[in-house]
Amino acid sequence: MLAPEAPAAGQEAAVLLLVDDEPNILAALRRLFRRDGYRLLTASGGAEALRLLEQEAVDLIISDMRMPGMDGAALLEQVAARWPGTVRILLTGYADLGSAVAAVNRAGIHRYLSKPWDDEELRRTVREALERKRLEQERRRLERLTYRQNEQLQELNARLEEKVAERTRELERAHAALRQAYRHTVEVFASLLELRAPGEAAHARRVAALARDLARAMGLEGRAVEDVHLAGVLHDIGKIALPDALLQRPYHALEEGEREELRRHVLVGHRALMTLEPLEGAVQLVRAHHERWDGSGYPQGLRGEAIPLGARILKVADGYDAMVSGLLTGQPLGEEEACRRLREDAGRRYDPRVVEAFLAMERRPAEGPVRRLGSEALEPGMVLARDLVAKDGVLLLAKGHVLTPKLISKIRVFERLVQCRLVVEVEPGA
């Protein structure tokens, strides 16, 4: 005998609908299932059963096959169509087995049992059918829960991605601001060099422009090009620490001891810049820009590919501008002669591949066309071609200074204060 099964705590009793046109059969079924804790409904025919189904949620229906008006197969077929979640069991006599099999196919009947039934088999069939229904309902509940959780997870992921994207944008903005701050630092260093040695500052800006163009011509991109350009601006920053006697004479006129002192500017510049982390790449190029391809340079005597490519590029740009500007010999060389000397020293001073790229590159003139302009015609980026001096001889800005919107504004304010008009000699910027 099967033990009676009461509903679990907090779980409603399953609802069974028993349908048969014979009252004694209905009474027998009620007695059978009453002990199992189900809530029982009864109907004497198909029409009455359908009315009850419209009013009550039924978990399982047991119907006799042979009934007047609407037989069990027709009833269960309608139940399948209208209440597919209701489990359907058919009771049939041996003479109705063929009709029962057909009903199984049409109405999706869970099971059919022959009359007279075995009580324990019928109880077990109902219990198993209801357990199967419960498991199916739980599966669907879990599927819905999983679907909702997946939607929530996708929403969380979308919000997370949005937050990550916003944080990334914030970091990019902060990084850009930091890079800009260090560019201002570079400008400060360049301004110091202008005050200390104006000719050197203009040379540095020209070298920076040449080195940047050469780096691009050799296929460098992005940060690598920026490092080369910044190193060009700063490559001689260590000369700030040198005495005037060294800065005011060309290299060829210096004694050996003076040359040795001049060579210190590389390490001085490196020490001055090495703590500026965003300039780390440029600082390494500043340190190595006087190394030579054949290993005879300084400060480390690096040779060939051991010298950073950016430093080799800077070496060629520096050497070329020093020749055409007269910083090397005291007398400016023509572009053709400077290129000849570069070619001659390829493989000794210079990387042959970099020299080849430089000679193939379309270059700007070392000195752009000088223009004499009033302050109203000045534009940011222009470079002073001559010192800007007031009428009383006071130096306002040194040659080589790059004009910024703020500097142009200050020049105009100065003109209004002293009630004079300045003529500013400028050349195109790098």
C-alpha positions in Angstrom: 0.0 0.0 0.0 1.2 3.5 -0.8 1.5 5.8 2.2 -0.7 8.9 2.0 1.1 11.9 0.8 0.2 15.3 2.3 1.2 18.5 0.5 4.6 19.9 1.5 4.5 22.9 4.0 3.5 26.0 2.1 2.5 24.0 -0.9 -1.2 24.0 -2.0 -2.9 20.6 -2.4 -3.1 19.4 -6.0 -6.5 19.7 -7.6 -7.9 16.6 -9.3 -11.0 16.6 -11.5 -12.8 13.2 -11.7 -15.2 12.7 -14.6 -17.6 9.8 -15.0 -21.3 9.4 -15.7 -21.7 6.7 -13.1 -22.1 8.0 -9.5 -20.7 4.8 -7.9 -17.5 5.2 -10.0 -17.1 8.8 -8.9 -17.7 7.7 -5.3 -15.0 5.0 -5.6 -12.5 7.5 -7.0 -13.2 10.0 -4.3 -12.6 7.4 -1.6 -9.4 6.3 -3.3 -7.8 9.8 -3.5 -9.3 11.5 -0.4 -6.6 9.9 1.8 -3.8 11.4 -0.4 -4.6 15.0 0.5 -5.7 16.1 -2.9 -8.5 18.6 -3.4 -11.1 16.7 -5.4 -13.7 18.0 -8.0 -16.2 15.7 -9.7 -18.3 16.0 -12.9 -20.9 13.6 -14.4 -20.0 14.5 -18.0 -17.9 16.4 -20.5 -19.9 19.6 -20.5 -19.9 19.9 -16.7 -16.2 19.2 -16.6 -15.5 22.0 -19.1 -17.5 24.4 -17.0 -15.5 23.5 -13.9 -12.2 23.9 -15.8 -13.3 27.4 -16.8 -13.8 28.2 -13.1 -11.0 26.3 -11.4 -7.3 25.6 -12.0 -7.0 21.9 -12.3 -3.7 20.0 -12.1 -4.9 16.6 -13.3 -8.1 15.2 -14.9 -9.2 11.6 -14.9 -12.0 10.8 -17.3 -14.0 7.7 -18.2 -13.9 6.9 -21.9 -17.6 6.0 -22.5 -19.9 8.8 -21.5 -23.1 10.1 -23.1 -22.9 13.2 -25.2 -19.2 13.8 -25.1 -16.9 10.8 -24.6 -13.7 10.9 -22.6 -11.4 11.2 -25.7 -13.3 14.3 -27.0 -13.2 15.9 -23.6 -9.5 15.4 -23.1 -8.8 16.6 -26.6 -10.5 19.9 -25.7 -8.7 20.0 -22.4 -5.4 19.6 -24.2 -6.2 22.5 -26.5 -7.5 24.9 -23.9 -5.6 23.9 -20.7 -2.4 22.1 -22.0 -0.9 22.3 -18.5 -3.5 20.0 -17.0 -2.4 16.3 -16.9 -4.8 14.0 -18.7 -5.6 10.3 -17.7 -8.2 8.2 -19.5 -10.0 5.2 -17.9 -11.3 2.8 -20.5 -12.8 -0.7 -20.8 -11.1 -3.5 -22.9 -13.5 -2.9 -25.7 -12.4 0.7 -26.0 -8.6 0.1 -26.3 -8.5 1.1 -30.0 -10.2 4.4 -29.3 -8.0 5.0 -26.3 -4.8 4.6 -28.4 -6.2 7.1 -30.9 -7.0 9.5 -28.0 -3.5 9.2 -26.7 -2.2 10.5 -30.1 -4.9 13.2 -30.5 -5.2 14.6 -27.0 -1.6 13.9 -25.7 -2.9 11.8 -22.9 -0.4 11.1 -20.2 -1.7 7.5 -19.7 -4.7 5.4 -20.1 -5.7 2.6 -17.6 -8.2 -0.2 -18.1 -11.2 -0.7 -16.0 -11.5 -2.2 -13.5 -8.3 -0.4 -12.3 -5.8 -1.4 -9.7 -6.1 1.1 -6.9 -2.4 1.2 -6.1 -1.4 1.5 -9.8 -3.9 4.3 -10.3 -2.6 6.2 -7.2 1.0 5.6 -8.3 0.2 6.9 -11.8 -1.4 10.0 -10.4 1.4 10.7 -8.0 4.1 10.2 -10.7 2.1 12.4 -13.2 1.8 15.2 -10.6 5.5 14.9 -9.8 6.4 15.1 -13.5 4.1 18.2 -13.8 5.8 19.8 -10.7 9.2 19.1 -12.2 8.2 20.6 -15.5 6.8 23.7 -13.8 10.0 24.0 -11.8 12.1 23.7 -15.0 10.1 26.4 -16.6 10.4 28.6 -13.4 14.1 28.1 -13.5 14.3 28.9 -17.2 12.3 32.1 -16.6 14.6 32.9 -13.6 17.7 32.2 -15.7 16.3 34.4 -18.5 15.6 37.3 -16.1 19.1 36.8 -14.5 20.7 36.8 -17.9 18.9 40.0 -18.8 20.0 41.6 -15.5 23.5 40.3 -16.1 23.5 41.8 -19.5 22.2 45.1 -18.1 24.9 45.0 -15.4 27.5 44.2 -18.1 26.3 47.1 -20.2 26.4 49.5 -17.2 29.8 48.1 -16.3 31.1 48.6 -19.9 29.7 52.1 -19.8 31.4 52.8 -16.5 34.7 51.3 -17.8 34.4 53.3 -21.0 33.7 56.5 -18.9 36.6 55.7 -16.6 38.8 55.1 -19.6 37.8 58.4 -21.1 38.6 60.1 -17.7 42.0 58.4 -17.7 42.6 59.4 -21.3 41.7 63.0 -20.4 43.9 62.9 -17.3 46.7 61.4 -19.4 46.3 64.0 -22.1 46.3 66.8 -19.4 49.4 65.3 -17.9 51.1 65.1 -21.3 50.1 68.7 -22.0 51.6 69.7 -18.6 54.8 68.0 -19.5 54.8 69.8 -22.9 54.5 73.0 -21.0 57.5 71.8 -18.9 59.4 71.3 -22.2 58.4 74.8 -23.2 59.7 76.1 -19.9 63.1 74.3 -20.5 63.2 75.7 -24.0 62.5 79.2 -22.7 65.3 78.8 -20.2 67.6 77.8 -23.0 66.5 80.8 -25.0 67.3 83.2 -22.2 70.7 81.5 -21.7 71.7 81.0 -25.4 69.1 82.2 -27.9 70.9 80.8 -30.9 70.9 77.3 -29.3 67.2 77.5 -28.7 66.4 78.3 -32.3 68.7 75.5 -33.4 66.9 73.1 -31.0 63.5 73.9 -32.5 64.8 73.4 -36.1 66.4 70.1 -35.1 63.1 69.0 -33.5 61.2 69.7 -36.7 63.7 68.0 -38.9 63.9 65.0 -36.6 60.2 64.7 -36.4 59.8 64.7 -40.2 62.7 62.2 -40.6 61.2 59.9 -38.0 57.9 59.9 -40.0 59.8 59.3 -43.2 61.4 56.2 -41.6 58.0 54.8 -40.6 57.8 55.7 -37.0 54.4 56.6 -35.6 52.6 58.0 -32.6 54.6 58.1 -29.3 57.9 57.3 -31.0 57.6 60.3 -33.3 56.6 62.5 -30.3 59.6 61.3 -28.3 61.9 62.2 -31.2 60.4 65.7 -31.4 60.6 66.3 -27.7 64.1 65.1 -27.6 64.9 67.5 -30.4 63.6 70.4 -28.4 65.5 69.3 -25.3 68.7 67.7 -26.7 71.0 70.6 -25.7 69.2 71.6 -22.5 72.3 70.6 -20.5 74.1 73.6 -22.1 72.3 75.8 -19.6 74.9 74.8 -17.1 77.9 75.7 -19.3 79.8 79.0 -19.0 79.2 81.8 -21.6 82.7 81.3 -23.0 81.8 77.9 -24.3 78.3 78.8 -25.6 79.5 81.8 -27.6 82.2 80.0 -29.6 81.7 77.4 -32.4 82.8 73.9 -31.6 85.8 73.9 -33.9 87.3 76.9 -32.1 87.3 75.1 -28.6 90.4 73.6 -27.0 90.3 69.9 -26.1 89.6 70.6 -22.5 86.8 72.9 -23.4 85.4 70.3 -25.7 85.5 67.8 -22.9 83.6 70.2 -20.7 81.1 70.8 -23.5 80.5 67.1 -23.8 79.2 67.1 -20.2 76.0 68.8 -21.4 74.6 65.4 -22.4 74.7 63.9 -18.9 73.7 67.2 -17.3 70.6 67.3 -19.5 69.9 63.6 -18.8 70.1 64.2 -15.0 67.8 67.3 -15.3 65.1 65.4 -17.1 65.3 61.8 -15.9 62.8 62.2 -13.1 60.0 63.3 -15.6 58.5 59.9 -16.2 56.3 60.9 -19.2 59.5 62.1 -20.9 61.4 58.9 -20.3 61.5 57.9 -23.9 62.7 61.3 -25.0 65.2 61.5 -22.2 66.9 58.3 -23.4 67.3 59.9 -26.9 68.8 63.1 -25.3 71.4 61.0 -23.6 72.4 59.0 -26.7 72.2 61.7 -29.4 76.0 62.2 -29.5 76.8 58.5 -29.9 78.3 57.6 -33.2 77.6 54.7 -35.6 81.3 53.5 -35.4 81.3 53.6 -31.5 83.5 56.7 -31.2 80.8 58.9 -29.7 79.9 59.7 -26.1 78.9 59.4 -23.3 78.8 55.5 -23.5 80.5 54.7 -26.8 77.5 52.8 -28.1 77.9 51.3 -31.6 75.5 50.7 -34.5 72.1 49.2 -33.7 72.9 49.5 -30.0 72.1 53.2 -30.3 68.4 53.9 -30.2 66.9 54.6 -33.6 65.4 57.9 -32.3 68.9 59.0 -31.2 70.4 58.1 -34.6 67.7 60.2 -36.3 68.4 63.1 -33.9 72.1 62.8 -34.6 71.6 63.4 -38.4 69.1 66.3 -37.9 71.4 67.9 -35.3 74.5 67.5 -37.5 72.8 68.9 -40.6 71.3 72.0 -38.8 74.6 72.7 -37.0 76.4 72.8 -40.4 73.8 75.0 -42.3 73.4 77.3 -39.3 77.1 77.8 -38.6 77.0 76.4 -35.1 79.6 73.7 -36.0 82.3 75.8 -37.8 81.2 79.4 -37.2 80.5 79.7 -41.0 77.1 78.4 -42.4 77.4 75.8 -45.0 75.1 75.5 -48.0 72.6 72.7 -48.1 74.5 70.8 -50.8 77.8 70.9 -48.9 76.1 69.8 -45.7 74.5 66.9 -47.4 77.8 65.9 -48.9 79.4 65.8 -45.5 76.5 63.8 -44.1 77.0 61.3 -46.9 80.8 61.3 -46.3 80.3 60.5 -42.6 77.7 57.8 -43.1 79.0 54.7 -41.5 81.2 56.7 -39.1 79.3 59.4 -37.4 75.9 58.5 -38.8 73.7 55.5 -39.4 73.9 55.1 -43.3 70.2 54.1 -43.4 69.1 57.3 -41.6 71.4 59.4 -43.8 69.8 57.8 -46.9 66.3 58.6 -45.6 67.3 62.2 -44.7 68.8 62.8 -48.2 65.6 61.4 -49.8 63.4 63.6 -47.7 62.0 66.9 -48.8 63.3 69.4 -46.3 62.3 72.8 -45.2 64.9 75.6 -45.4 67.0 76.0 -42.3 65.8 79.6 -42.0 62.3 80.4 -43.2 61.6 83.7 -45.0 61.7 86.5 -42.5 58.6 88.8 -42.3 58.3 92.1 -40.6 54.9 92.3 -39.0 52.9 94.5 -36.7 51.5 92.9 -33.6 48.0 92.7 -35.1 49.3 90.3 -37.8 51.1 87.9 -35.5 49.9 84.3 -35.3 50.5 81.5 -32.8 53.4 79.2 -33.9 55.4 81.9 -35.5 59.1 82.1 -34.4 61.0 85.3 -33.7 63.7 85.7 -36.3 65.3 88.5 -34.4 65.4 89.6 -30.8 62.3 91.7 -29.9 63.7 94.9 -28.3 62.0 98.0 -26.9 63.0 101.5 -28.0 65.1 101.9 -24.8 67.1 98.8 -25.7 65.4 96.4 -23.2 65.2 92.9 -24.5 61.5 91.8 -24.5 61.8 88.4 -26.2 64.9 86.5 -27.5 65.3 85.3 -31.1 63.9 81.8 -31.6 61.0 82.2 -29.2 57.8 80.6 -30.4 54.8 82.9 -30.2 51.8 81.8 -28.3 48.4 83.5 -27.9 49.4 84.7 -24.5 52.7 86.1 -25.7 51.0 87.9 -28.6 48.5 89.4 -26.2 51.3 90.6 -23.9 53.1 92.3 -26.9 49.9 94.1 -27.7 49.4 95.2 -24.1 53.0 96.4 -23.9 52.4 98.5 -27.1 49.4 100.2 -25.4 51.2 100.8 -22.2 54.2 102.5 -23.7 52.2 104.0 -26.6 54.5 102.7 -29.3 54.3 100.3 -32.2 56.7 97.4 -32.4 57.9 95.7 -35.6 58.3 92.0 -35.1 60.5 89.9 -37.4 59.2 86.4 -37.6 59.6 83.2 -39.6 57.3 80.2 -40.0 57.2 77.8 -37.0 58.4 74.2 -37.0 
